[in-house]
Amino acid sequence: MSTHELAEPFERLLADACPPAQVRALERGGDARPLWERLEASGFVDTLVPESAGGAGLRLADAFPLFVVEGRHALPLPLAQTMLVRALLARDGIAAPPGSIAIAAQTRVALDGAISCAATPYGLVADWVVVALADGWRVLPTARANRRLGCVALRVLCHHLAVLRFGGRAKQSGVETDVTFATLYTLRDAKIAVGREYWTREEALEAVGLKE
């Protein structure tokens, strides 16, 4: 596919879907979903995703003409970032979440688990944001984030597992008992939000998508 064949239909799409009036409306806080839905339906969002995963399978250099067109139309959505993240997730066999994805320029984690992403490009409009943490990078939803100009603040749920084992011999029957309980506490803002009990440690871990 030539540069012209790739860029021309994208140029026509943005000329129709993203005129200057639409850009100004989104910058004033308008609904970005209709524009993103058109981009999604066009297939350009999956340009870098391998063909085996349903994408076009193009290289980053091949997609450069799209980025030029995106800049020329001042597209107020993280298309290039979403394309890149989707390609990386597909490479690892992970399904990408629906919606647009921003990439945090910097990440700060507070003691209570709150994550602040200052100066995140497209942070006010993105559906998801990629953050770099000590144990790797994560794609986190922004639906409940505290978003303001220059910063996206997210909350991450933390889990604490307590395993208790009771053993002994009944006074009257003399029967020996050995019972184990696992209590899983879900913490939000350093406070216990939910507590659930399970018969085994494995069941508790499985409830939050974890394993030994």
N, C-alpha and C positions, 0 to 999 in steps of 0.2 A: 504494500500500500504506500503510495507516494504521500509526501507532506501535504500536497494540495488536496488529495482525496480525503485525508483525515481532518484537515482544518476547515475545509469549506462547509461541510454540513454542521460542524460545531459553531462556526461563525454565524450561520443562518439561525441556528437554534437560539443563541444568546441575543442576537439582534431582535428576535421576536419575544423571547421570554424575559430578557433582562435589559430593557431600555433604561436610560438615565432616570426616568421617573420612578421605575421600580427599585433601582438602587437607592435612591433618596428615601423612598418609603420604608425600605428595610432598615436603613440607617437610623430612621426615626422610631424604630421598634415594631415595624410591621411584621406580619406573619410570613415566615420564610418557607413554610411547608409546601405551598403550591409550586414555588420555583424549584425546590429540591426534588419534588415528585416528578417534575418535567425532566430534570437532569437524570434522575434514576431511570425513568422510562426510556431515555435515549440510549442507554447502554454505555455512555462514555465514562461513567463512574467506575466501571470494571475494565477499563482499558489495559491496566497492568496485571490484572488477575490472569493466571494461566488458563489456557483453553480447557484443560482437564477439569477446571473448577468453574467453568461457565463464562470465563472472560475472553478478552481479545488476545491476551498473551503477548502484548507488545513490550518492548524494552522501555526503560525510563527515557532514554535518548529519543526513541521514536515518538514518545508522547509529548515532547517539548513543544511542538506547534500548538497543542491544546493549551498549554500554560501561557503561551504568548497571547492567544485569543482571549483567554480568561482575564489576563491583565488588561488587555485593550478595552474590554467591556466593564472593568472594575467589578467583577463578579463578587458580591458580598458574602459568599459562602465558601467553606473550605474544601473545594473540589479536589485540588491537587493533593492536599493532605489525606483526604479520604481515599483517593486512588492508591496512594502509597501504603497506607495502613492496611487496606483490603488486600493488597498484593502480598504483604508480609504475613498476614494472618492465613491467607490461602496457602502460602508456601509451607506453613506449619500444620496445615490440615484443619484450621480453625475457621468456623463460619463467622463472617463479619456481622456485627449487629446492624439493624436497619437504621438509616439516617446518616447525617453528616458527622464527620469525626475531625476534631481539632487536635493539635499536638501542643502540649504545654511546653513553653519555653523554659520554665523553671518550676520546681516543685518544692514545697516546704511542708513537712509533716509535723503537726503539734503533738504533744504528749497524749491528748485525748483522741488521737486518730484523725483529726481534721486535716484535710489536705488543701493547701492554698496554692493556686497556680497564677502567679502574677504575670501580667503582660502576655496573656495567651492570645495569639491571633485567632480571631473568629470565636472567641470564648463566649460572647454574648448570644450567638446564634446556633452554635453547634449542638447536636444531640448527644455527642459523646466526646470525651477528651482523653488522650493518651498521656499518662503520667509515668515518669521514671521513679521507681521506688527501690529500696535496698535489695529486695528479692527479685527484681526484674521490672518490666514495664507492664502496665495494665491499661485496659480500655474501660473507663468508668462513665456511667450515665450522668448527665447534667440536669436531668429533669427536676431533682430536688436540691440542686446546688444553689448557693447564694451567689448570684451573678451580678456583678457591677462593673462599670467601666474600669478596665485595667486589671481585673482579678476574677477568678472563678474559685469559689470555696466549696469543697465537697466533704461529705461525711462518709467514712468507711466503717462498716460494722465489724467489731472485733468479737471473737468467741473465746470463752474460757471454759475448759473442761475439768470438772472435779470428779474423781473416781473414789468411791467409798466402799470399803469391804468390811462386812460384819461377820464374825465367826464366834462360835462358842458351843456350849452344851446346855441343853434345857435342863432345869433343876428337877422337874418331876419325871419326864420321860427319858432323860439322858440322851436324847437324839442330838447329834451334832449338826450345826447349821453353818453354812458358808454362803453368804449372799453378797452380791456385788451390785451397786447402783452407780450409774454414770449421770451426772447432772451437767447439762450444757447451758451456760449462761451467755446470752448475747448482750454485748455492751454497746451503748450509743452515748457518745459524749462523756465517756468515763463512768457511766451509770448503767446499772443492770436494767435492760429493757424487757427481756424475756428469759424465763428459766424453764427448762424442760428436762424431765427425767427419762432415762432409758435403762434397759436391763444390762446392756453391755457397752463397753467403750467403743466397739466397732459401730454399733447402731447410732451412737451419738455423733461420731465423726461423719458417718454416711449422710446424716440428716443435713449437714452443711456442705456436702460435696467433697469431703476430705477422706483420706485413708491413711493407714499407718505408713 
